[in-house]
Amino acid sequence: MAASEGHTQLVATLLQLNADPSAKDKFGNTPLNDAVRSKHDATAAVLKKSDANLAYVLPGNELGVLMCQAAFDGKLDDIQRLIQNNVDPNESDYDGRTVSSHTHTNRFCTYT
């Protein structure tokens, strides 16, 4: 809850008290997932500092869909946020499309 709300200092305190940064809630989300999804970059950085192996992970091809959606919407900051949180820039969506493959053809993923 603290990570999803961007309570960075509280997250840091919980980590100092040995809270597990990779713990999952009943939906399978980790504190890092919650922080990244909610665009709380400072909170995500505190979590990653506690465990460099933490990564933003989603099931199936959802990461590729997020990457392509960000490209389609022209949201470079969202793409950078995902990459900074260990998302492979070559993640593909449900049709096998990637952000990089569409930048060369000038055809981005189309999501509406």
BELPEWO-V24145 format. One record per backbone hydrogen bond with DSSP energy under -0.5 kcal/mol. NH is the residue of the N-H (numbers start at 1). CO is the residue of the C=O. E is the energy in kcal/mol with one decimal. If there is no record, write none. Layout:
# BELPEWO-V24145
NH_CO_E ; NH_CO_E
This chain:
# BELPEWO-V24145
5_1_-1.5 ; 6_3_-1.0 ; 7_2_-2.6 ; 8_6_-1.8 ; 11_7_-2.4 ; 12_8_-2.6 ; 13_9_-2.3 ; 14_10_-2.7 ; 15_11_-2.4 ; 16_12_-2.0 ; 17_13_-1.4 ; 18_15_-1.7 ; 19_14_-2.5 ; 21_19_-0.7 ; 23_20_-1.5 ; 25_29_-2.2 ; 28_25_-2.1 ; 31_23_-0.5 ; 32_21_-0.6 ; 34_30_-2.4 ; 35_31_-2.6 ; 36_32_-2.9 ; 37_33_-2.7 ; 38_34_-1.8 ; 39_36_-1.6 ; 40_35_-3.0 ; 41_39_-1.1 ; 44_40_-2.3 ; 45_41_-2.3 ; 46_42_-1.8 ; 47_43_-2.1 ; 48_44_-2.6 ; 49_45_-2.2 ; 50_46_-1.4 ; 51_47_-1.1 ; 54_51_-2.0 ; 56_85_-2.4 ; 57_55_-0.7 ; 62_59_-1.8 ; 64_92_-0.6 ; 65_61_-2.0 ; 66_62_-2.3 ; 67_63_-2.5 ; 68_64_-2.7 ; 69_65_-2.8 ; 70_66_-2.4 ; 71_67_-2.1 ; 72_68_-3.0 ; 73_69_-2.4 ; 74_70_-0.5 ; 74_71_-1.0 ; 75_70_-3.2 ; 76_74_-1.2 ; 78_75_-0.5 ; 79_75_-1.7 ; 80_76_-2.8 ; 81_77_-2.2 ; 82_78_-2.2 ; 83_79_-2.4 ; 84_80_-2.8 ; 85_81_-0.8 ; 85_82_-0.7 ; 86_83_-1.5 ; 87_82_-1.9 ; 88_86_-0.5 ; 91_88_-2.0 ; 93_97_-2.3 ; 96_93_-2.0 ; 100_89_-0.6 ; 102_98_-1.2 ; 103_99_-1.2 ; 104_100_-1.0 ; 105_101_-0.8 ; 106_102_-1.0 ; 107_102_-1.0 ; 108_106_-0.5 ; 111_109_-0.7
